[in-house]
Amino acid sequence: MTYRKTDAAIAALTPEEYRVTQESGTERPGTGALLANKEPGIYVDIVSGEPLFASSDKYESGCGWPSFTKPLVHDHVNELRDTTHGMIRVEVRSAHGDSHLGHVFTDGPQDRGGLRYCINSASLRFVHRDEMETEGYGAYLDQVEDI
C-alpha cells in the first residue's frame, strides 16, 4: 500500500481537520470524536492513510486528547523539536502525509515505556478491526486486541 498526501485528500478535509493537520493546530481538549473510542482497530493518518496507532496502545490519560503509549509503525511517525507557545515540546507528524498529529510527552504509563503520544482526533481516521482486511490493513491485525 502506498501512503502519500494528495490534493484530493487535502480537499476532503473538514475545516477543523485542515487546521490541525496542515496548520499545526490543536483541537480543544475533550472535544475530539475519537477520545472515548474503545473499539478494537487502528488509527491511520486522515491525509495519507498510513497506520499510526493501535487500539491496544490507547489509554485514558485524562489530558483531553486520545493518548497512546507507542506508534504502531515507528517509521510512520516523525518526532520534531517544537518551541512554539513558549515551551519546548516534541511534535509528532506523520512521515508520509506530513500531518501534524500532536505531541509526545514522557509522563505516560511507566510499565508501558513511559511515553504519552497525545494525538488530535482531527488528524486520525479509525479503522475498525472488522474492516482492516478489506481496507488493506490486514498485516496489522495481530497488533489489535480482542475486547
DSSP file (Angstrom, degrees, kcal/mol; ACC not computed):
  #  RESIDUE AA STRUCTURE BP1 BP2  ACC     N-H-->O    O-->H-N    N-H-->O    O-->H-N    TCO  KAPPA ALPHA  PHI   PSI    X-CA   Y-CA   Z-CA
    1    1 A M              0   0    0      0, 0.0     2,-0.5     0, 0.0   135,-0.0   0.000 360.0 360.0 360.0 136.7    0.0    0.0    0.0
    2    2 A T        -     0   0    0      2,-0.0     2,-0.5    48,-0.0     0, 0.0  -0.840 360.0-160.4 -99.4 129.8    1.3    3.5   -0.9
    3    3 A Y        +     0   0    0     -2,-0.5     2,-0.3    46,-0.0    46,-0.1  -0.939  28.9 137.6-111.4 122.8    0.8    6.2    1.7
    4    4 A R        -     0   0    0     44,-0.6     2,-0.4    -2,-0.5    93,-0.2  -0.994  53.5-101.8-159.5 160.4    1.0    9.8    0.5
    5    5 A K        -     0   0    0     91,-0.7     2,-0.3    -2,-0.3    43,-0.1  -0.716  42.8-175.6 -82.9 128.9   -0.5   13.2    0.7
    6    6 A T     >  -     0   0    0     -2,-0.4     4,-2.1    41,-0.3     5,-0.2  -0.896  38.5-120.4-125.5 157.8   -2.7   14.1   -2.3
    7    7 A D  H  > S+     0   0    0     -2,-0.3     4,-2.6     1,-0.2     5,-0.2   0.879 116.2  54.7 -59.7 -37.5   -4.6   17.2   -3.3
    8    8 A A  H  > S+     0   0    0      2,-0.2     4,-1.3     1,-0.2    -1,-0.2   0.901 107.1  49.3 -64.6 -40.8   -7.8   15.1   -3.2
    9    9 A A  H  4 S+     0   0    0      2,-0.2     4,-0.4     1,-0.2    -1,-0.2   0.906 112.6  47.6 -65.2 -41.1   -7.2   14.0    0.4
   10   10 A I  H >< S+     0   0    0     -4,-2.1     3,-1.3     1,-0.2    -2,-0.2   0.914 109.9  52.9 -65.0 -42.5   -6.5   17.6    1.4
   11   11 A A  H 3< S+     0   0    0     -4,-2.6    -1,-0.2     1,-0.3    -2,-0.2   0.773 104.7  57.0 -64.3 -26.2   -9.7   18.8   -0.4
   12   12 A A  T 3< S+     0   0    0     -4,-1.3    -1,-0.3    -3,-0.2    -2,-0.2   0.572  84.4 107.5 -82.4  -9.4  -11.7   16.3    1.5
   13   13 A L  S <  S-     0   0    0     -3,-1.3    -3,-0.0    -4,-0.4    34,-0.0  -0.381  71.5-122.4 -70.8 145.3  -10.7   17.5    5.0
   14   14 A T     >  -     0   0    0    108,-0.1     4,-2.6     1,-0.1     5,-0.2  -0.378  35.9-100.6 -72.0 164.8  -13.1   19.4    7.1
   15   15 A P  H  > S+     0   0    0      0, 0.0     4,-2.5     0, 0.0     5,-0.1   0.895 125.8  48.4 -55.7 -39.7  -12.0   22.9    8.2
   16   16 A E  H  > S+     0   0    0      2,-0.2     4,-2.4     1,-0.2     5,-0.2   0.917 110.9  49.3 -68.0 -43.2  -11.0   21.6   11.6
   17   17 A E  H  > S+     0   0    0      2,-0.2     4,-2.7     1,-0.2     5,-0.4   0.895 113.1  48.3 -61.9 -39.4   -9.1   18.6   10.1
   18   18 A Y  H  X>S+     0   0    0     -4,-2.6     4,-2.6     2,-0.2     5,-0.9   0.940 110.5  50.3 -65.1 -47.7   -7.3   21.0    7.8
   19   19 A R  H  X5S+     0   0    0     -4,-2.5     6,-1.7    -5,-0.2     4,-0.8   0.909 117.3  40.7 -57.8 -44.3   -6.4   23.5   10.6
   20   20 A V  H  <5S+     0   0    0     -4,-2.4     4,-0.5     4,-0.2     5,-0.3   0.963 124.4  33.3 -70.7 -53.2   -5.0   20.6   12.8
   21   21 A T  H  <5S+     0   0    0     -4,-2.7    79,-2.0    -5,-0.2    -3,-0.2   0.868 130.5  28.9 -77.2 -36.8   -3.1   18.6   10.1
   22   22 A Q  H  <5S+     0   0    0     -4,-2.6    -3,-0.2    -5,-0.4    -1,-0.2   0.700 129.0  36.1 -99.7 -22.0   -2.0   21.3    7.7
   23   23 A E  S  <<S-     0   0    0     -5,-0.9    -2,-0.2    -4,-0.8    -3,-0.1   0.185 106.1-114.3-117.1  15.1   -1.6   24.3   10.0
   24   24 A S        +     0   0    0     -4,-0.5    -4,-0.2    -6,-0.2    -3,-0.2   0.858  61.0 160.6  55.0  40.7   -0.3   22.5   13.1
   25   25 A G        -     0   0    0     -6,-1.7     2,-0.4    -5,-0.3    -1,-0.1  -0.227  34.0-134.5 -82.8 176.9   -3.5   23.4   15.1
   26   26 A T        -     0   0    0     -2,-0.0     2,-0.1    96,-0.0    76,-0.1  -0.998  13.9-129.9-135.7 130.2   -4.8   21.7   18.2
   27   27 A E        -     0   0    0     -2,-0.4     3,-0.1     1,-0.1     5,-0.1  -0.418  43.0 -88.6 -73.0 155.9   -8.4   20.7   18.8
   28   28 A R    >   -     0   0    0      1,-0.1     3,-1.7    -2,-0.1     4,-0.4  -0.404  54.7 -96.2 -63.5 138.9  -10.0   21.9   22.1
   29   29 A P  T 3  S+     0   0    0      0, 0.0    36,-0.2     0, 0.0    35,-0.1  -0.256 107.4  17.6 -58.4 141.4   -9.4   19.3   24.8
   30   30 A G  T 3  S+     0   0    0     34,-3.2    35,-0.1    -3,-0.1    34,-0.1   0.460 104.5  90.7  80.6   1.6  -12.3   16.9   25.4
   31   31 A T    <   +     0   0    0     -3,-1.7    34,-0.1    33,-0.3    -3,-0.1   0.600  51.1 116.6-105.2 -13.2  -13.9   17.6   22.0
   32   32 A G    >   -     0   0    0     32,-0.5     3,-1.2    -4,-0.4     4,-0.4  -0.302  63.3-135.9 -66.2 137.4  -12.2   15.0   19.7
   33   33 A A  T 3  S+     0   0    0      1,-0.2     3,-0.2     2,-0.1    -1,-0.1   0.746 103.6  46.0 -62.6 -25.5  -14.5   12.4   18.2
   34   34 A L  T >  S+     0   0    0      1,-0.2     3,-0.9     2,-0.1    -1,-0.2   0.426  82.1  98.2-100.3   1.1  -12.1    9.6   18.9
   35   35 A L  T <  S+     0   0    0     -3,-1.2    32,-0.2     1,-0.3    -1,-0.2   0.909  94.0  32.0 -55.7 -46.9  -11.3   10.5   22.5
   36   36 A A  T 3  S+     0   0    0     -4,-0.4    -1,-0.3    -3,-0.2     2,-0.2   0.393  87.0 129.4 -94.6   3.5  -13.7    8.0   24.1
   37   37 A N    <   +     0   0    0     -3,-0.9    -3,-0.1     1,-0.1    -4,-0.0  -0.412  22.9 167.6 -63.5 125.8  -13.4    5.3   21.3
   38   38 A K        +     0   0    0     -2,-0.2    -1,-0.1     2,-0.1    -3,-0.0   0.205  33.4 123.0-121.7  11.8  -12.7    1.9   22.9
   39   39 A E        -     0   0    0      1,-0.1     2,-0.3    89,-0.0    -2,-0.0  -0.374  69.0-103.4 -73.3 152.9  -13.4   -0.2   19.8
   40   40 A P  S    S+     0   0    0      0, 0.0    89,-2.8     0, 0.0     2,-0.3  -0.607  75.3  77.3 -78.2 136.1  -10.6   -2.6   18.5
   41   41 A G  E    S-A  128   0A   0     -2,-0.3    14,-2.8    87,-0.3     2,-0.3  -0.988  72.3 -71.1 162.2-162.0   -8.8   -1.4   15.4
   42   42 A I  E     -AB 127  54A   0     85,-2.2    85,-3.1    -2,-0.3     2,-0.5  -0.886  26.7-131.6-127.1 160.0   -6.1    1.0   14.2
   43   43 A Y  E     -AB 126  53A   0     10,-3.3     9,-2.6    -2,-0.3    10,-1.9  -0.951  28.5-171.9-111.4 124.9   -5.8    4.8   13.8
   44   44 A V  E     -AB 125  51A   0     81,-3.0    81,-2.3    -2,-0.5     2,-0.2  -0.793  35.8 -86.8-117.8 158.6   -4.5    6.0   10.5
   45   45 A D  E  >  -A  124   0A   0      5,-2.3     4,-2.0    -2,-0.3    79,-0.2  -0.455  32.6-141.2 -62.1 127.4   -3.4    9.4    9.2
   46   46 A I  T  4 S+     0   0    0     77,-2.3    -1,-0.2    -2,-0.2    78,-0.1   0.732  98.9  41.5 -65.5 -21.9   -6.5   11.1    7.8
   47   47 A V  T  4 S+     0   0    0     76,-0.3   -41,-0.3     3,-0.1    -1,-0.2   0.914 130.9  17.3 -90.3 -52.5   -4.5   12.5    4.9
   48   48 A S  T  4 S-     0   0    0      2,-0.1   -44,-0.6   -43,-0.1    -2,-0.2   0.670  88.5-129.8 -99.5 -19.3   -2.2    9.7    3.8
   49   49 A G     <  +     0   0    0     -4,-2.0    -3,-0.1     1,-0.3     3,-0.1   0.450  52.0 153.1  82.3  -0.2   -3.9    6.6    5.4
   50   50 A E        -     0   0    0     -6,-0.1    -5,-2.3     1,-0.1    -1,-0.3  -0.421  53.0-108.1 -66.6 136.5   -0.6    5.4    6.9
   51   51 A P  E     +B   44   0A   0      0, 0.0    22,-0.3     0, 0.0    -7,-0.2  -0.450  48.0 162.8 -67.5 131.4   -1.1    3.3   10.0
   52   52 A L  E     +     0   0A   0     -9,-2.6    20,-3.9     1,-0.4    21,-0.5   0.777  52.8  11.8-117.7 -48.3   -0.1    5.2   13.1
   53   53 A F  E     -B   43   0A   0    -10,-1.9   -10,-3.3    18,-0.3    -1,-0.4  -0.968  58.1-136.3-140.8 151.5   -1.5    3.8   16.4
   54   54 A A  E >   -B   42   0A   0     16,-0.4     3,-1.7    -2,-0.3   -12,-0.2  -0.813  23.3-125.4-106.7 149.0   -3.3    0.6   17.6
   55   55 A S  G >  S+     0   0    0    -14,-2.8     3,-1.4    -2,-0.3   -13,-0.1   0.810 110.1  66.1 -59.6 -29.1   -6.3    0.5   19.9
   56   56 A S  G 3  S+     0   0    0     87,-0.5    -1,-0.3   -15,-0.3    88,-0.1   0.690 102.9  46.9 -67.7 -16.6   -4.2   -1.9   22.1
   57   57 A D  G <  S+     0   0    0     -3,-1.7    12,-2.3    13,-0.1     2,-0.3   0.330  90.8 103.9-104.5   5.3   -1.8    1.0   22.8
   58   58 A K  E <   +C   68   0B   0     -3,-1.4     2,-0.3    10,-0.2    10,-0.2  -0.663  45.5 168.5 -87.4 141.9   -4.6    3.6   23.6
   59   59 A Y  E     -C   67   0B   0      8,-2.4     2,-0.9    -2,-0.3     8,-0.7  -0.974  42.1-100.7-148.4 162.5   -5.2    4.6   27.2
   60   60 A E        +     0   0    0     -2,-0.3   -24,-0.0     1,-0.2     8,-0.0  -0.765  40.6 166.3 -88.3 107.0   -7.1    7.1   29.2
   61   61 A S        -     0   0    0     -2,-0.9    -1,-0.2     4,-0.3    57,-0.0   0.641  45.0-126.9 -95.0 -17.2   -4.6    9.7   30.3
   62   62 A G  S    S+     0   0    0      3,-0.2    -2,-0.1     5,-0.0     0, 0.0   0.523  77.8 116.6  82.9   4.8   -7.0   12.4   31.4
   63   63 A C  S    S-     0   0    0      2,-0.3    -3,-0.0     1,-0.0    55,-0.0   0.669  86.4-111.0 -82.6 -16.2   -5.3   15.0   29.2
   64   64 A G  S    S+     0   0    0      1,-0.3   -34,-3.2   -35,-0.1   -32,-0.5   0.440  89.5  79.6 101.3   0.4   -8.4   15.6   26.9
   65   65 A W  S    S-     0   0    0    -36,-0.2    -1,-0.3   -35,-0.1    -4,-0.3  -0.948  94.9 -83.4-133.6 155.0   -6.9   14.0   23.7
   66   66 A P        -     0   0    0      0, 0.0    53,-2.8     0, 0.0     2,-0.4  -0.368  51.4-157.3 -55.8 135.1   -6.6   10.4   22.6
   67   67 A S  E     -CD  59 118B   0     -8,-0.7    -8,-2.4    51,-0.2     2,-0.3  -0.951  13.4-175.6-124.6 140.6   -3.4    9.1   24.2
   68   68 A F  E     -CD  58 117B   0     49,-1.6    49,-3.3    -2,-0.4   -10,-0.2  -0.950  26.3-141.5-132.8 150.4   -1.2    6.2   23.0
   69   69 A T  S    S-     0   0    0    -12,-2.3    46,-0.3    -2,-0.3   -11,-0.1   0.727  83.5  -7.1 -84.6 -22.7    1.9    4.5   24.6
   70   70 A K  S    S-     0   0    0    -13,-0.2   -16,-0.4   -16,-0.2    -1,-0.2  -0.984  76.4 -92.4-164.7 158.7    3.7    4.0   21.2
   71   71 A P        -     0   0    0      0, 0.0     3,-0.3     0, 0.0   -18,-0.3  -0.430  26.8-132.4 -72.5 153.7    3.3    4.2   17.5
   72   72 A L  S    S+     0   0    0    -20,-3.9     2,-0.4     1,-0.3   -19,-0.2   0.902 102.9  19.1 -68.7 -43.8    2.1    1.2   15.5
   73   73 A V  S >  S-     0   0    0    -21,-0.5     3,-2.1   -22,-0.3    -1,-0.3  -0.948  72.2-157.7-130.7 108.2    4.9    1.7   13.0
   74   74 A H  G >  S+     0   0    0     -2,-0.4     3,-1.6    -3,-0.3    -1,-0.1   0.833  92.0  61.6 -57.3 -34.3    7.7    3.9   14.3
   75   75 A D  G 3  S+     0   0    0      1,-0.3    -1,-0.3    -4,-0.1     3,-0.0   0.624  97.6  59.4 -69.0 -11.6    8.8    4.7   10.7
   76   76 A H  G <  S+     0   0    0     -3,-2.1    19,-2.3   -25,-0.1     2,-0.5   0.460  98.3  68.8 -93.3  -1.4    5.4    6.4   10.1
   77   77 A V  E <   -E   94   0B   0     -3,-1.6     2,-0.4    -4,-0.3    17,-0.2  -0.970  63.1-164.2-124.8 122.8    5.9    8.9   12.9
   78   78 A N  E     -E   93   0B   0     15,-3.5    15,-2.6    -2,-0.5     2,-0.5  -0.860   7.8-153.5-101.9 138.8    8.4   11.7   12.9
   79   79 A E  E     +E   92   0B   0     -2,-0.4     2,-0.3    13,-0.2    13,-0.2  -0.961  18.5 179.7-115.3 124.0    9.3   13.5   16.1
   80   80 A L  E     -E   91   0B   0     11,-2.4    11,-3.1    -2,-0.5     2,-0.2  -0.922  34.3-103.8-127.0 146.0   10.4   17.1   15.9
   81   81 A R  E     -E   90   0B   0     -2,-0.3     2,-0.5     9,-0.2     9,-0.2  -0.502  36.5-165.8 -67.2 132.3   11.5   19.7   18.4
   82   82 A D  E     +E   89   0B   0      7,-2.9     7,-3.0    -2,-0.2    -1,-0.0  -0.976  19.8 170.8-126.9 115.9    8.7   22.3   18.9
   83   83 A T    >   +     0   0    0     -2,-0.5     3,-0.6     5,-0.2     5,-0.1   0.149  38.8 123.6-110.9  18.1    9.5   25.6   20.6
   84   84 A T  G >   +     0   0    0      1,-0.2     3,-1.6     2,-0.2    -2,-0.1  -0.294  64.3  28.8 -74.3 164.3    6.2   27.4   19.9
   85   85 A H  G 3  S-     0   0    0      1,-0.3    -1,-0.2     3,-0.0     3,-0.1   0.750 129.1 -71.0  58.9  28.0    4.0   28.8   22.7
   86   86 A G  G <  S+     0   0    0     -3,-0.6     2,-0.3     1,-0.2    -1,-0.3   0.709 109.9 104.6  67.5  21.2    7.0   29.4   25.0
   87   87 A M    <   -     0   0    0     -3,-1.6     2,-0.6    -4,-0.1    -1,-0.2  -0.872  68.8-129.7-127.9 161.0    7.5   25.7   25.6
   88   88 A I        +     0   0    0     -2,-0.3     2,-0.3    -3,-0.1    -5,-0.2  -0.960  46.8 150.7-110.3 114.1    9.9   23.0   24.5
   89   89 A R  E     -E   82   0B   0     -7,-3.0    -7,-2.9    -2,-0.6     2,-0.6  -0.790  47.7-111.4-133.0 174.2    7.9   20.0   23.3
   90   90 A V  E     -EF  81 104B   0     14,-0.6    14,-2.2    -2,-0.3    -9,-0.2  -0.947  31.1-149.3-114.0 112.0    8.3   17.2   20.8
   91   91 A E  E     -EF  80 103B   0    -11,-3.1   -11,-2.4    -2,-0.6     2,-0.5  -0.514   5.3-144.6 -77.4 146.1    5.8   17.5   17.9
   92   92 A V  E     +EF  79 102B   0     10,-2.7     9,-2.9   -13,-0.2    10,-1.4  -0.967  23.5 172.7-114.9 124.9    4.6   14.3   16.3
   93   93 A R  E     -EF  78 100B   0    -15,-2.6   -15,-3.5    -2,-0.5     7,-0.2  -0.948  36.9-106.5-128.4 149.7    4.0   14.3   12.5
   94   94 A S  E  >  -E   77   0B   0      5,-2.0     4,-1.1    -2,-0.3   -17,-0.2  -0.543  26.0-137.6 -73.7 142.7    3.1   11.5   10.1
   95   95 A A  T  4 S+     0   0    0    -19,-2.3    -1,-0.1    -2,-0.2   -18,-0.1   0.910  96.1  28.7 -70.2 -44.6    6.0   10.6    7.9
   96   96 A H  T  4 S+     0   0    0    -20,-0.3   -91,-0.7     1,-0.1    -1,-0.1   0.870 129.7  36.5 -87.7 -39.6    4.2   10.2    4.5
   97   97 A G  T  4 S-     0   0    0    -93,-0.2    -2,-0.2     2,-0.1    -1,-0.1   0.656  90.3-141.5 -87.0 -16.5    1.4   12.7    4.9
   98   98 A D     <  +     0   0    0     -4,-1.1     2,-0.3     1,-0.2    -3,-0.1   0.816  44.0 160.9  53.9  34.2    3.4   15.3    6.9
   99   99 A S        -     0   0    0     24,-0.1    -5,-2.0   -76,-0.0     2,-0.5  -0.646  47.0-118.3 -82.7 138.4    0.2   15.8    9.0
  100  100 A H  E     +F   93   0B   0    -79,-2.0    -7,-0.2    -2,-0.3   -75,-0.1  -0.674  38.5 172.1 -71.1 125.6    0.6   17.4   12.4
  101  101 A L  E     -     0   0B   0     -9,-2.9    19,-3.1    -2,-0.5     2,-0.3   0.794  45.0 -92.9-104.4 -41.3   -0.7   14.8   14.8
  102  102 A G  E     -FG  92 119B   0    -10,-1.4   -10,-2.7    17,-0.2    -1,-0.3  -0.939  50.0 -60.2 160.5-140.2    0.0   16.2   18.3
  103  103 A H  E     -FG  91 118B   0     15,-2.2    15,-2.8    -2,-0.3     2,-0.4  -0.937  30.4-132.0-140.1 159.9    2.9   15.9   20.8
  104  104 A V  E     -FG  90 117B   0    -14,-2.2   -14,-0.6    -2,-0.3     2,-0.3  -0.959  24.4-173.9-116.9 137.3    4.7   13.2   22.7
  105  105 A F  E     - G   0 116B   0     11,-2.2    11,-2.5    -2,-0.4     3,-0.3  -0.826  31.2-127.5-126.0 162.8    5.4   13.5   26.4
  106  106 A T  S    S+     0   0    0     -2,-0.3     9,-0.1     9,-0.2    11,-0.1   0.068  88.2  88.4 -99.7  23.7    7.4   11.5   29.0
  107  107 A D        +     0   0    0      9,-0.1     8,-0.2     2,-0.0    -1,-0.2   0.035  60.7 119.4-109.8  26.2    4.6   11.2   31.5
  108  108 A G  S    S-     0   0    0      6,-1.9     2,-0.2    -3,-0.3     8,-0.2  -0.158  81.1 -53.9 -80.5-179.2    3.0    8.1   30.2
  109  109 A P    > > -     0   0    0      0, 0.0     5,-2.6     0, 0.0     3,-1.7  -0.382  46.9-148.1 -59.9 121.0    2.5    4.7   32.0
  110  110 A Q  G > 5S+     0   0    0      1,-0.3     3,-1.3     3,-0.2    -2,-0.1   0.845  95.8  58.4 -61.8 -35.2    5.9    3.6   33.2
  111  111 A D  G 3 5S+     0   0    0      1,-0.3    -1,-0.3     2,-0.1    -3,-0.0   0.541 108.8  47.1 -74.7  -4.2    5.1   -0.1   32.8
  112  112 A R  G < 5S-     0   0    0     -3,-1.7     3,-0.3     3,-0.0    -1,-0.3   0.031 137.6 -72.6-124.0  25.5    4.5    0.5   29.1
  113  113 A G  T < 5 -     0   0    0     -3,-1.3    -3,-0.2     1,-0.2    -2,-0.1   0.225  62.1-101.1 107.1 -14.1    7.5    2.6   28.2
  114  114 A G  S   <S+     0   0    0     -5,-2.6    -6,-1.9     1,-0.2     2,-0.3   0.525  80.8 123.8  81.3   5.8    6.7    5.9   29.9
  115  115 A L        -     0   0    0     -6,-0.3     2,-0.4   -46,-0.3    -1,-0.2  -0.755  43.0-162.3-104.8 150.7    5.5    7.8   26.8
  116  116 A R  E     - G   0 105B   0    -11,-2.5   -11,-2.2    -2,-0.3     2,-1.0  -0.925   5.2-160.8-128.8 105.4    2.3    9.6   26.1
  117  117 A Y  E     -DG  68 104B   0    -49,-3.3   -49,-1.6    -2,-0.4     2,-0.8  -0.790  12.3-160.7 -84.5 106.5    1.5   10.3   22.5
  118  118 A C  E     -DG  67 103B   0    -15,-2.8   -15,-2.2    -2,-1.0     2,-0.4  -0.822  18.6-176.2 -95.8 106.2   -1.1   13.0   22.8
  119  119 A I  E     - G   0 102B   0    -53,-2.8     2,-0.3    -2,-0.8   -17,-0.2  -0.868  27.4-121.2-121.2 136.2   -2.9   13.0   19.4
  120  120 A N    >   -     0   0    0    -19,-3.1     3,-1.4    -2,-0.4     4,-0.3  -0.547  14.1-142.8 -70.8 129.9   -5.6   15.1   17.9
  121  121 A S  G >  S+     0   0    0     -2,-0.3     3,-2.0     1,-0.3    -1,-0.1   0.859  99.7  67.4 -56.9 -35.5   -8.7   13.2   16.8
  122  122 A A  G 3  S+     0   0    0      1,-0.3    -1,-0.3  -106,-0.1  -101,-0.2   0.654  97.6  52.1 -64.1 -15.5   -8.9   15.5   13.8
  123  123 A S  G <  S+     0   0    0     -3,-1.4   -77,-2.3   -22,-0.2   -76,-0.3   0.478 104.6  72.0 -96.4  -3.3   -5.7   14.1   12.4
  124  124 A L  E <   -A   45   0A   0     -3,-2.0     2,-0.4    -4,-0.3   -79,-0.2  -0.793  55.6-160.9-117.7 153.2   -6.9   10.4   12.6
  125  125 A R  E     -A   44   0A   0    -81,-2.3   -81,-3.0    -2,-0.3     2,-0.4  -0.999  24.6-136.6-125.2 130.8   -9.3    8.1   10.9
  126  126 A F  E     -A   43   0A   0     -2,-0.4     2,-0.6   -83,-0.2   -83,-0.2  -0.729  12.6-163.3 -89.7 132.4  -10.3    5.0   12.9
  127  127 A V  E     -A   42   0A   0    -85,-3.1   -85,-2.2    -2,-0.4     5,-0.1  -0.955  20.4-133.9-115.2 110.8  -10.4    1.7   11.0
  128  128 A H  E >>  -A   41   0A   0     -2,-0.6     3,-2.1   -87,-0.2     4,-0.9  -0.270  20.8-114.6 -63.0 147.3  -12.4   -1.0   13.0
  129  129 A R  H >> S+     0   0    0    -89,-2.8     3,-0.8     1,-0.3     4,-0.5   0.856 116.6  59.3 -49.4 -40.1  -10.8   -4.4   13.3
  130  130 A D  H 34 S+     0   0    0    -90,-0.3    -1,-0.3     1,-0.2     4,-0.3   0.704 111.6  40.1 -66.2 -19.4  -13.6   -5.8   11.2
  131  131 A E  H <> S+     0   0    0     -3,-2.1     4,-2.3     2,-0.1    -1,-0.2   0.478  89.1  92.9-104.8  -6.9  -12.7   -3.5    8.3
  132  132 A M  H <<>S+     0   0    0     -4,-0.9     5,-3.4    -3,-0.8     6,-0.5   0.902  87.1  45.9 -60.6 -45.3   -8.9   -3.7    8.5
  133  133 A E  T ><5S+     0   0    0     -4,-0.5     3,-1.4     4,-0.3     5,-0.4   0.943 114.0  48.9 -61.9 -48.4   -8.5   -6.6    6.0
  134  134 A T  T 345S+     0   0    0     -4,-0.3    -1,-0.2     1,-0.3    -2,-0.2   0.859 111.9  49.3 -59.3 -38.5  -10.9   -5.0    3.5
  135  135 A E  T 3<5S-     0   0    0     -4,-2.3    -1,-0.3     1,-0.0    -2,-0.2   0.402 123.2-101.5 -87.3   3.3   -9.2   -1.6    3.7
  136  136 A G  T < 5S+     0   0    0     -3,-1.4     3,-0.2    -4,-0.4    -3,-0.2   0.641  95.2 108.2  91.6  14.3   -5.7   -3.1    3.2
  137  137 A Y    > < +     0   0    0     -5,-3.4     3,-2.1    -6,-0.2    -4,-0.3   0.108  32.8 120.0-109.4  20.8   -4.5   -3.1    6.8
  138  138 A G  G >   +     0   0    0     -6,-0.5     3,-1.7    -5,-0.4     4,-0.3   0.772  63.4  70.0 -57.3 -29.2   -4.7   -6.9    7.4
  139  139 A A  G 3  S+     0   0    0      1,-0.3    -1,-0.3    -3,-0.2     3,-0.3   0.683  98.6  51.5 -63.2 -16.4   -1.0   -7.1    8.2
  140  140 A Y  G X  S+     0   0    0     -3,-2.1     3,-2.0     1,-0.2    -1,-0.3   0.389  76.4 100.4-102.2   2.6   -1.7   -5.2   11.5
  141  141 A L  G X  S+     0   0    0     -3,-1.7     3,-1.6     1,-0.3    -1,-0.2   0.832  75.5  62.3 -57.9 -33.1   -4.5   -7.5   12.8
  142  142 A D  G 3  S+     0   0    0     -4,-0.3    -1,-0.3    -3,-0.3    -2,-0.1   0.617  99.8  55.7 -70.1 -10.0   -2.0   -9.2   15.1
  143  143 A Q  G <  S+     0   0    0     -3,-2.0     2,-0.5     2,-0.1   -87,-0.5   0.324  90.5  87.2-102.2   6.2   -1.5   -5.9   16.9
  144  144 A V  S <  S-     0   0    0     -3,-1.6  -102,-0.1    -4,-0.2     2,-0.0  -0.931  73.4-137.2-110.7 125.4   -5.2   -5.3   17.7
  145  145 A E        -     0   0    0     -2,-0.5     2,-0.4  -104,-0.2    -2,-0.1  -0.261  15.6-111.6 -76.9 160.9   -6.5   -6.9   20.9
  146  146 A D              0   0    0      1,-0.1    -1,-0.1  -106,-0.0     0, 0.0  -0.787 360.0 360.0 -86.4 136.6   -9.8   -8.7   21.4
  147  147 A I              0   0    0     -2,-0.4    -1,-0.1  -107,-0.0    -2,-0.0   0.362 360.0 360.0-114.6 360.0  -12.2   -6.7   23.6
